[in-house]
Amino acid sequence: MSIDRLQPTDAEDDTMGGRMSLARDAVKISIEAAARSLCVAPDIWASWENDRAAPSAGDLETIAETLEVSLAWLLRGHGAGPIWPVANDNAHRG
């Protein structure tokens, strides 16, 4: 299996909440598990992903670590974004 990292421009036009959701999907954790990493209720995390609220500045680094992305990518969509497993086409050829 090969790994593909999103290009920085893939997320720069998205909101921070959209990037949070994208990165959470990439690391395959639930909203509940992500919320536990910050000791917040799942509905608070969901409100961040839906851009109805914003996390405090003090929580941003922990969010980036939980989602395995750089703080710069989380904030602006530039930098180390999510890593997605990609099926290797050569494995299916005989």
C-alpha positions in Angstrom: 0.0 0.0 0.0 1.3 3.4 -0.8 0.6 6.6 1.0 -0.5 9.9 -0.6 -0.4 13.2 1.2 -2.8 15.9 0.1 -1.2 18.8 -1.6 -1.4 22.1 0.3 -3.7 23.7 -2.3 -6.2 20.9 -1.8 -7.5 22.5 1.4 -6.5 26.2 1.3 -10.0 27.2 0.1 -11.7 25.2 2.8 -12.6 26.5 6.3 -10.8 25.4 9.4 -13.8 23.3 10.3 -13.8 21.6 6.9 -10.1 20.8 7.3 -10.8 19.4 10.7 -13.4 17.1 9.3 -11.2 16.1 6.4 -8.3 15.3 8.6 -10.5 13.4 11.1 -11.8 11.2 8.3 -8.2 10.6 7.2 -7.1 9.3 10.6 -10.4 7.4 10.9 -11.4 8.6 14.3 -14.9 9.4 15.4 -16.1 12.8 16.6 -16.4 11.3 20.1 -12.8 10.1 20.1 -11.5 13.4 18.8 -13.5 15.3 21.4 -12.1 13.1 24.2 -8.6 14.1 23.1 -9.5 17.6 24.2 -11.9 16.7 27.0 -14.8 18.5 25.3 -18.2 17.2 24.5 -18.7 15.7 21.0 -21.3 18.4 20.2 -18.6 21.1 20.8 -16.2 19.3 18.4 -19.0 19.0 15.8 -19.7 22.7 16.1 -16.1 23.4 15.3 -16.2 21.1 12.2 -19.4 22.8 11.1 -18.0 26.3 11.6 -20.6 27.3 14.2 -17.9 27.9 16.7 -14.1 28.0 16.9 -11.7 26.2 19.2 -9.6 28.3 21.5 -6.1 29.2 20.5 -4.8 27.0 23.3 -6.6 23.9 21.8 -5.3 24.3 18.3 -2.0 22.5 18.7 -3.7 19.5 20.5 -6.2 19.4 17.7 -3.5 19.4 15.0 -1.6 16.6 16.9 -4.8 14.5 17.3 -5.6 14.9 13.6 -1.9 14.2 12.6 -1.6 17.5 10.6 0.6 20.6 11.0 -0.8 23.6 12.8 -0.2 25.6 9.7 -2.4 23.2 7.6 -5.1 23.2 10.2 -5.2 27.0 10.3 -4.6 27.9 6.6 -4.5 24.8 4.5 -0.7 25.1 3.9 1.8 22.6 5.3 1.6 18.9 6.2 -2.0 17.8 5.7 -3.7 14.4 6.2 -2.1 11.2 5.0 -4.5 9.0 3.0 -3.9 5.3 2.3 -4.2 4.7 -1.4 -4.8 1.3 -3.0 -1.8 0.2 -4.9 -2.9 -0.7 -8.5 0.2 -2.9 -9.0 -0.9 -5.3 -6.2 -4.0 -6.2 -8.3 -2.1 -7.0 -11.5 -0.8 -10.5 -12.1 
